[in-house]
Amino acid sequence: MDPNGEHSPLGFLPCYKPPGATSRDLVNRAQRRLRAEFGLRKLKVGHTGTLDPLAEGLVLLAIGSATRLTPWVLQHGKRYLADFQLGVSSESGDLESELVPEENARLPSAEEIERVLEDFHGVVEQIPPAHSAIKVDGQRAHKRVRRGEDFEMPKRRILIDAVKLVTYEPPMMRLDVRCGSGTYLRTLGMDVASACGCAAVMTKLVRTEVGRFTLEDTLDCEFMFDDTDREKTPPRPMSEFMRPSVEGLTHLPAIDLDAEQIRLLHAGIRISGTPQDPAEPLPEEWTRCIDQVDTFDRNTSVSDCIGVDRSSDSSSPWGELVAILRPHGKLWHPLRVFPSAESITLRG
């Protein structure tokens, strides 16, 4: 409930972030417009994974209580199209810094690149770029770089589910990558190029998927960044692009709840039940790797499941989300419990 006693929105808003905008700015601008659209004084809005300012594409915003679901949404893979220029380097690994041509650069063949890509699957060690928001000794790495400090970026394990060469017209290379949270695509391209014996710089990055959400689902948010018209609105209400919160969790097993179980969960009481298989399970290889990768949220577990209400008034084919459940012996503990209805009440 919001301070006015009305139901707050609960769900996900797939947005297309334009290049040049920060993910934080997208959240702030979307929050201001959604508050006005729903007639609410307060409304939580968060994201389920940032995109660098130079990147564009799908940023999945969590609205209202759905912000509490972010750790489970991060279990999903993300998919990108990443363009690289071979034979050049830059301090930042992208176009944010000056390009430096590589002396006597030998560009690989498409066959060489494809052979190298075979080694970039599963759990891979990666050194994130120094021009990143990762904290090193409590401080953002990119801020330390700009201060001229000398420090070492720690290695981290990331998960690559699939990577393939889409096009290659030397010196330009395009990769299609499906990977887990915490993966730096510019570093991946640079590592692939290095394994081929040359340098590379990322020239473009488009996020195309987050779990089951794709670019076809998105609200084009370029209108939010027209500072000559700060009240500019989209052709359709933003709420029409919102998706039920359960759609971000279709990779988890589900327990169908009856009215008594729902009452118990809202009272914080454990329930019994046998979960059904996920509607859209993660690949088995992906599930096995999640616990080996240090970029996933350790507050979540692949053994978690969701409790759903599949009553006739539910608008989602997967039911209405009631709770995130975690096994506790032979019972299920309510880890997160959500409002009994995902309806949105607007002021008249």
C-alpha positions in Angstrom: 0.0 0.0 0.0 1.2 3.5 -0.7 0.7 6.4 1.9 -2.7 7.1 0.5 -4.0 3.6 1.1 -4.1 2.7 -2.6 -2.5 -0.4 -4.2 0.9 0.6 -5.6 1.9 -0.9 -9.0 3.8 -4.2 -8.8 5.6 -5.5 -11.8 8.4 -5.0 -14.4 8.8 -2.3 -17.0 11.0 -3.3 -19.9 12.7 -0.1 -21.2 14.9 0.7 -24.2 17.7 2.9 -22.8 19.2 5.2 -25.4 23.0 5.6 -25.7 24.4 8.4 -23.6 22.0 8.0 -20.7 22.9 6.3 -17.4 20.8 3.6 -15.9 20.4 5.6 -12.7 19.0 8.6 -14.7 16.6 6.2 -16.5 15.3 5.0 -13.1 14.9 8.5 -11.8 13.1 9.8 -14.9 10.8 6.8 -15.1 10.0 7.0 -11.4 8.9 10.7 -11.7 6.7 9.9 -14.7 5.2 6.8 -13.2 4.3 8.6 -9.9 2.4 11.2 -12.0 0.7 8.6 -14.1 -0.4 6.5 -11.2 -1.2 9.5 -9.0 1.2 8.4 -6.2 3.4 10.5 -4.0 5.8 7.6 -3.4 6.8 4.7 -5.7 9.8 2.5 -5.6 11.6 2.0 -8.9 14.9 0.1 -9.4 16.7 -1.7 -12.2 17.7 -5.4 -12.6 21.2 -4.7 -14.1 22.8 -1.5 -15.3 24.0 -0.6 -18.8 27.0 1.7 -19.3 26.1 5.1 -20.6 27.6 4.3 -24.1 25.5 1.1 -24.3 21.8 0.9 -25.3 19.0 -1.6 -25.2 16.9 -3.4 -22.7 16.9 -2.3 -19.1 14.3 -4.1 -17.0 12.9 -1.8 -14.3 11.3 -3.2 -11.2 8.3 -1.2 -10.0 6.9 -1.1 -6.5 7.4 -4.2 -4.4 9.0 -6.0 -7.4 12.2 -4.2 -6.4 12.4 -7.0 -3.8 12.7 -9.6 -6.6 15.8 -8.3 -8.2 18.2 -11.0 -6.9 16.1 -13.8 -8.5 15.7 -11.9 -11.8 19.5 -11.7 -11.9 19.6 -15.5 -12.1 18.4 -15.1 -15.7 20.8 -14.8 -18.5 21.2 -11.6 -20.5 21.9 -11.4 -24.2 23.9 -8.8 -26.1 25.1 -7.8 -29.6 28.6 -6.3 -29.2 30.6 -4.7 -31.9 34.4 -4.5 -31.7 37.1 -2.9 -33.8 40.2 -5.0 -34.0 43.8 -3.7 -34.3 43.2 -0.7 -31.9 43.2 -0.2 -28.2 42.0 2.4 -25.7 42.5 3.0 -22.0 38.8 2.4 -21.2 38.3 -0.5 -23.7 35.6 1.4 -25.5 35.1 4.7 -27.4 35.2 6.7 -24.1 39.0 7.0 -24.5 41.2 7.9 -27.5 41.8 5.0 -29.9 45.4 4.0 -30.3 46.3 2.0 -33.5 48.2 -1.2 -32.8 51.6 -1.4 -34.5 51.9 -4.1 -37.1 48.5 -5.5 -36.2 47.7 -8.9 -37.6 44.0 -9.3 -37.9 42.7 -12.9 -37.5 40.5 -14.8 -39.9 36.9 -15.6 -39.1 37.9 -19.2 -38.6 40.5 -18.2 -36.0 38.0 -16.2 -34.1 35.5 -19.0 -34.1 38.1 -21.5 -32.8 39.0 -19.1 -30.0 35.4 -18.5 -29.0 35.1 -22.3 -28.2 37.2 -21.6 -25.1 34.8 -18.9 -23.9 32.0 -21.0 -22.6 30.9 -21.9 -19.1 32.7 -20.4 -16.0 35.4 -18.0 -17.2 37.8 -15.9 -15.2 37.7 -12.2 -16.2 39.5 -9.1 -15.1 36.9 -6.3 -15.1 38.0 -3.0 -16.8 39.5 -0.3 -14.5 37.0 2.1 -16.0 34.1 0.4 -14.3 31.9 1.0 -11.2 33.3 -2.0 -9.3 34.6 -1.1 -5.9 38.3 -1.8 -5.2 39.2 -1.2 -1.5 35.9 0.5 -1.0 36.2 3.0 -3.8 34.8 3.0 -7.4 37.5 1.8 -9.8 36.8 4.5 -12.4 37.1 7.3 -9.9 40.5 5.9 -8.8 41.6 5.8 -12.4 40.6 9.4 -13.0 42.7 10.4 -9.9 45.7 8.7 -11.5 46.0 6.0 -8.8 47.8 2.7 -9.5 45.9 -0.4 -8.4 45.1 -3.9 -9.5 41.7 -5.0 -10.5 40.7 -8.4 -8.9 39.8 -11.3 -11.1 36.2 -12.5 -11.0 34.4 -15.6 -12.3 31.6 -15.0 -14.8 29.3 -17.2 -16.7 29.1 -17.4 -20.5 26.3 -19.5 -21.8 26.8 -18.9 -25.5 28.9 -16.7 -27.7 29.1 -16.7 -31.5 30.5 -14.6 -34.3 27.7 -12.9 -36.1 29.6 -10.9 -38.7 33.2 -10.2 -39.4 34.3 -7.6 -41.9 37.9 -6.8 -40.8 38.6 -4.9 -38.6 34.9 -5.0 -37.4 33.7 -8.0 -35.4 30.2 -8.5 -34.0 29.5 -11.0 -31.3 26.2 -12.4 -30.0 26.6 -13.3 -26.3 24.3 -14.8 -23.7 25.9 -14.5 -20.3 25.3 -14.1 -16.6 25.3 -11.0 -14.3 28.6 -9.2 -13.8 30.0 -9.9 -17.3 31.8 -7.1 -18.9 31.3 -7.4 -22.7 34.2 -5.0 -23.6 36.5 -7.2 -21.6 35.2 -10.3 -23.2 35.8 -8.9 -26.7 39.3 -7.7 -25.7 40.1 -11.2 -24.3 38.9 -12.9 -27.5 41.0 -10.5 -29.6 44.0 -11.0 -27.4 43.7 -14.8 -27.8 43.8 -14.1 -31.5 46.9 -12.1 -31.2 45.6 -8.5 -31.5 43.9 -5.7 -29.5 40.2 -4.6 -29.7 37.9 -1.8 -28.6 34.2 -2.1 -28.1 32.4 0.3 -30.4 28.7 -0.5 -29.7 26.7 -2.6 -27.3 23.0 -3.5 -27.4 21.3 -5.6 -24.7 18.7 -7.6 -26.5 17.3 -9.9 -23.8 16.9 -10.3 -20.0 15.4 -13.7 -19.3 12.1 -13.9 -21.2 12.0 -10.2 -21.9 13.2 -9.0 -25.3 13.5 -5.8 -27.3 10.0 -6.4 -28.7 8.6 -5.8 -25.2 10.2 -2.5 -24.5 9.1 1.0 -23.9 11.3 3.3 -26.0 12.6 5.8 -23.3 14.2 8.3 -25.6 11.3 10.7 -24.9 12.4 10.9 -21.3 15.7 12.5 -22.3 14.3 15.3 -24.4 15.4 18.1 -22.1 13.8 20.7 -24.3 10.4 19.2 -23.3 10.8 17.7 -19.9 7.0 16.9 -19.7 7.1 14.9 -23.0 5.1 11.7 -22.8 5.0 8.5 -24.9 2.1 7.8 -27.3 0.7 5.2 -24.9 0.7 5.2 -21.1 3.8 3.7 -19.6 1.6 1.4 -17.5 0.6 -0.4 -20.7 4.1 -1.7 -21.0 4.2 -3.1 -17.5 4.4 -6.9 -17.0 3.2 -8.9 -14.0 6.0 -9.6 -11.5 5.6 -13.3 -11.9 7.0 -13.0 -15.5 10.4 -12.3 -14.1 10.3 -15.6 -12.1 9.1 -18.2 -14.6 12.4 -20.0 -14.2 11.5 -21.0 -10.6 9.4 -24.0 -9.6 5.9 -22.9 -8.5 3.4 -24.0 -5.8 -0.2 -23.5 -6.5 -1.7 -21.9 -3.4 -5.2 -22.2 -2.0 -6.9 -19.5 0.1 -5.8 -21.0 3.4 -2.1 -21.3 2.3 -2.2 -17.7 1.1 -3.6 -16.6 4.5 -0.8 -18.5 6.3 1.9 -17.0 4.1 0.6 -13.5 4.7 0.8 -14.3 8.4 4.5 -15.4 8.0 3.7 -19.1 8.7 5.4 -22.0 6.8 3.3 -24.2 4.5 3.5 -27.6 3.0 3.3 -28.2 -0.8 4.8 -29.9 -3.8 6.2 -27.5 -6.4 5.6 -27.9 -10.1 8.4 -27.7 -12.5 9.4 -24.2 -13.8 7.3 -22.9 -16.7 10.5 -21.8 -18.4 13.5 -23.5 -16.7 17.0 -22.3 -16.9 19.4 -24.6 -18.9 20.7 -27.3 -16.7 24.3 -26.3 -17.4 23.4 -22.7 -16.4 21.8 -23.9 -13.1 24.9 -26.0 -12.2 27.2 -23.1 -12.8 25.3 -20.3 -10.9 26.7 -21.3 -7.4 30.3 -21.4 -8.8 30.1 -17.8 -10.1 30.9 -15.0 -7.6 28.8 -12.3 -9.3 25.4 -13.8 -8.4 23.5 -12.7 -5.2 24.3 -15.1 -2.4 20.9 -14.3 -0.8 19.2 -16.4 -3.5 19.3 -20.0 -4.2 18.3 -22.2 -7.1 16.3 -24.2 -4.7 13.9 -21.3 -4.0 10.4 -21.4 -5.5 7.4 -19.2 -5.9 3.9 -19.4 -4.4 1.2 -18.4 -6.9 -2.5 -17.9 -6.9 -4.0 -19.3 -10.0 -7.6 -18.3 -9.2 -9.9 -17.3 -12.1 -9.4 -13.6 -11.6 -5.6 -13.8 -12.1 -4.6 -11.9 -15.3 -1.4 -13.8 -15.8 -1.2 -17.3 -17.4 1.4 -18.1 -14.7 -0.9 -16.9 -11.9 -0.4 -14.1 -9.4 2.7 -13.9 -7.3 2.1 -14.4 -3.6 5.5 -15.2 -2.1 9.1 -16.3 -2.7 9.5 -19.6 -0.8 12.6 -21.4 0.5 12.7 -25.0 1.7 12.8 -25.5 5.5 12.8 -29.2 6.2 9.7 -30.6 4.6 8.0 -27.2 4.7 8.3 -23.9 2.7 9.3 -20.7 4.5 7.9 -17.4 3.2 11.1 -15.5 2.3 9.3 -12.6 0.6 5.5 -12.0 0.7 3.7 -9.7 -1.6 0.4 -7.9 -1.7 -2.6 -10.1 -2.4 -3.4 -8.3 -5.6 -1.3 -6.8 -8.4 -4.1 -4.5 -9.5 -3.3 -0.8 -9.9 -5.7 1.7 -8.5 -5.5 5.1 -10.1 -6.9 8.2 -8.6 -10.0 9.6 -10.3 
